[in-house]
Structure formats: structure tokens, C-alpha cells
């Protein structure tokens, strides 16, 4: 089943130099396992390909039902140097939430996940 | 208002400012809306120090966050009559002048006698840079590894991030207002808790708890409903948003709450969003006082607009301090034009091609020339999805480079496009874009032993 990340998680992002961080938080505690499985380094690297110039780092926070990502080379030089509208990475959060997840039907039923609307 | 002396005793630290430019009403609302013991005001972002340094160069009595004087005026009755203490990093690169300005304001109000201002100095490393480099502190860029020598002649400001120790000392010496320069945002909250509860310098778990309390409230309303994605449509009364308050106990547990009859919302999701804001490696949130572990934080709902935080652990601090260095790095400008339906995006794209060809023909060189199409892809780039034709598109073009003249010349090339470029264009009322000097950020480390802070109590 296809599931939109925006329907199972919320997020906030910020900056440190030319790096954006995105913390992705499960909307329900029982959905954290889904984030942990689905939001792999490779998946997030592929999602932001062509958007960032550096690598991605990934950290799990089971206590907050969240996964934190550092996206290096995300901000066009960062802070005051950057020419980008989002020079401080404030909306990388919702860029992350555009991700579409492919979840096995049995798991989706067990977790009672909302299906992505058909397009 | 600090009550009792048992383990039930609660100390309340209220956040009244999340950055320089935050809501002017917030400090007064925090001291008038209910009981608080301390008001914490954070004014400094990474590049603020360099702006203040430029102001100090023009006028040696300047170089601090001027908003703080108005904030102090608005909370003066609470400080004078109810014993509320204020802790702020408003001192910038001139904490002493900042304290003098506060005293002058208080004198005019006949309340100077009520103030004992603790002034923390020693974070300013600008006058000591060559000495530090000569003594084996290369101040290498933490991100690139380059030594500071590469940009030494362009450095505008250099400040060590200092921790809770000098603030605690100021409070111990009876200050009811503490003004620092580049203290960490989190120390402004942790220091009063450490002072009130007598936490030891190696009580890592409690110091870490104080730091995390500080992290949660240092961005003002960003933990109490502001910029909150979770259930944002239903967050009540943002017009009267309540800024956060830490209700701390001696054991290092605390509740995040806000005053009654204020808007916004404090719940586990709103606090969690703030916890992950600007997060690096959650296992090691490094501060001058302690290394806090964000994977140890536990949150639980403790009633309406109340979240209890517990379980926090910390580890010994490192032997370094982070240094925030600002240096001149060329010039930049950004200009915009708006194109209307039909074919708004195609018109904007043609205008961009025409503009670039003209810049090429003039031989103007930039380190970077960036075009964004606002309304289409400016925020999410290639991830943005096009659904139907945009009704209007803002063409946004920025340039950056070492040559001020080239950047100035670029600002003359946008307006002509209104008459000599593609049609259906408007939105140029603002005139030519302004050229800004870029002040870039250079993060470095310095040995703790190379920095000594000083506390002066003025009244």
C-alpha cells in the first residue's frame, strides 16, 4: 500500500552552517517503527538527490518516536552567504514529508495506516 | 515567589524573547500573566555579534541589543516590586554599555536603586586573536578544517560561547539582572536553576536537564504553538500566544507550560518539534557545562498545556569552547519581478534567460547567480510537484561575489526588464534591490583554559 509520509509524521527543520537538519516525528507512537524501517539512509539520500550537494547522516530517537537527519550542503553556503529563499532550512521539513512510502499490506493493516489518495 | 525549601520547591523560568526581533510584547506578558521567578531573554543568533561589532565600530557606546532596554522598561515594575530576575545575552559585544543604558533608563523612572546588574565579560576574543593563534590555538573552521589565517584580515568579531558559571556567580553576588555577551542560549535558563538548586559542577544529569529545559524555551513560542506543524489548524488563539515557562524541580525534572488565558498550545508534539529543531547528533549535545543526551529525554502529558520532562542524562563537558567568528565575505543582492497568467512560468523563465545573456554580454562575473521561481519551486526545488498552471510566478534572482561594483551593476538590470523583456510583469514597486556586505560565519574551537570570564556587579 502507498502511504504518504505527511499522513503519518510531522517534522521540523533548522540549520547549522550549510547543513539542514530535519527531525521526523511519528504522528502516533506505534508508527515510529514504520519511520525507522522506511526512512533509511539510502531512501533519504535518493529523496534529496539534486537538492543537496553533500551526504546525509541519520540518528534514531526512539524516546521521542523521531528520526533526525542531517542534510549536508543543503543551504547554498548557509546563513548569510546563501542566496536561497530558504537560506536557513526552515522548510526542508515539509520537503521531507513529500516522500511516498511503499508499505506491505499486512503491516499497513496492522498499523491502521491511512492510504495515499489515488491520483 | 520561589516557595518552600523541600524537594517540592518549584522555580519558574519564563522565556520572553527567542531572537532579536521577536515579539516586543512577550517579556511584559510573561511577568504579568502569572507567577515567574526568572525572565530569560535570548537575543543572539550566529551572525548577530558581527552586526553589533559594526555598530560598536561606528559608536563605541553601542554594540548591544537595543530592544533589551525597552524590554527592561516594560518589566521594571515586576523586577522592582515582585522580585522577578532577568537574565539576557543582550550585551552583545558591549555588555557594560548595555548595563549603563539599563541603569539610565531605570534612573529616569526613579527605579535605579532597585537594580543590581551582573555584567559578564570575557567572551570577546577579537582583541586576543593574534595572541591565541600565536599560542597554538589555530581556530580552524569546524566544518572545513581551514586555519583562521585564511580569513584573518577580514575578521569582524570573535566570541567564545560561554556557559552557566559566570551567570551563577552574578546571581550568587545578588544580581537581579544579568547581562552577558555571547553566552549560550541554553545557559540563560540552566544558570538560574543551577543557582537556585545548588547543582554541583559535576552533577551531569541535572545540568543536562537544565540545558534541555533551556533548549525547549530558547526559541520562545516555537514550543508553545508557534511554527507548529502538528494539528496547526486547531492551535487556538495564536494572536495571544503564550510564551513558554519551565517549572523546574531540584531533581532535574520539569514541566513546560504557559500562563493561563493565553493562546497557543503546549503538548507532547509541540515540545517534540522544538526538541528536534537544529538538532545534530542527539547523543551528544555539547555545551560548555555538560554534554546532554537527547535520546534520554522522556515527555508525558501532565494536563492541559503542560508537558512533564524527565529521565534526562548528561556526561562530562569537553575541554573546549566553541567560538563564533564572523568575517567579511563579499557582497550579495536579491531582486524580484512578478509575472502573471497566462504562461506565467514561461515568461519568468524567458526573463531569466534574457537577464543572464545581458550579464554575460557585460562580462560581469559572480561566484554565484541563483534563479528561483517563487510559487513553483523556490522552497522545494526539484521535489516540488506541478499541479495545473500557476496563476502567477515571482522571478527571484540573486548574485554573490567579491566585486561590489559587479553586484551593484546587476541591481540595474532588473527594472529594464519591465519594459524591454517578456510581458505581463509587475511587482517592482520596491525599486532597485539593496546590495549587502556578506558577513560569513566561521565556527571554531578554543581550549577552555584560554578563556576567562569576569563578573562585575553594577548598581
Interface residues (C-beta under 8 A of the other chain):
Chain A: X10 X11 X12 X13 X14 X15 X16 X17 X18 X21 X23 X25 X27 X47 X48 X50 X51 X57 X59 X60 X61 X62 X63 X64 X65 X66 X68 X70 X76 X77 X78 X79 X80 X81 X83 X84 X85 X86 X91 X93 X94 X95 X98
Chain B: X46 X47 X143 X227 X229 X230 X269 X272 X273 X274 X275 X276 X277 X278 X279 X280 X281 X282 X283 X294 X295 X296 X297 X298 X299 X311 X329 X332 X334 X368 X370 X372 X374 X378 X379 X380 X381 X382 X383 X385 X396 X398 X399 X400 X438 X439 X440 X441 X443
